[in-house]
Amino acid sequence: MTEPDLPTLERAVLAVGGVAALHGGVHGTIATYLPGRRIRGLRVEDGEAHVHLTLYEGTDLIAVADAVRLAVARVLGHESRSVVVTIEDLVPYPPELSTPQESS
């Protein structure tokens, strides 16, 4: 199994609509350490990807989780046997972004 491209994986997850941020978990232990930086909320080990998220309020939680699983699978290909998505927190949309109801 090759090493996954974690910065690409991070960008793919953050590009999913409704995702506000990656979340490091209650104690900040969900993370991947790279040279010179740490990616909070993302860990890939033993063929399993763990993604912990903060989502925007009002988003369809299940649809966003499914979209994140698909984004992770696209980056990792068949190297990951499972993608575990945990929604850790919800935050309001910033005023400069339109909410899901406003964009309809």
C-alpha positions, -999 to +999 in steps of 0.1 A: +000+000+000+014+034-010+014+064+013-018+085+008-015+121-004-029+136+028-027+173+018-048+164-013-071+144+009-075+174+032-083+197+003-109+172-011-127+170+023-127+207+028-141+212-007-173+193+001-203+216+005-214+220+041-180+212+056-167+241+077-135+225+090-117+194+100-120+188+138-093+172+160-118+155+183-125+162+219-089+160+230-073+169+196-060+134+192-075+128+157-046+141+136-019+132+111+016+145+116+035+156+085+069+172+083+064+207+096+027+205+101-003+186+116-036+179+098-062+179+125-093+158+120-078+134+095-061+100+101-054+072+077-040+040+092-043+003+086-064+009+055-090+029+074-096+066+070-110+086+100-124+120+091-137+142+120-157+173+109-173+206+118-203+212+095-224+243+089-258+243+106-287+236+083-268+212+060-280+177+054-257+158+077-261+124+060-256+138+025-225+157+036-211+126+053-218+105+021-201+132+000-171+132+023-168+094+020-170+097-018-143+124-018-120+103+004-126+072-018-117+092-049-084+103-034-074+070-018-088+048-045-091+012-033-064+016-007-089+024+021-113-004+031-135+019+051-141+056+057-153+066+092-169+101+092-176+117+126-195+149+129-180+166+159-196+201+158-220+224+140-214+261+134-235+289+119-227+300+083-205+331+082-225+361+070-204+362+038-217+328+027-252+320+018-270+294+039-285+263+022-320+279+024-309+312+008-292+295-021-324+276-032 
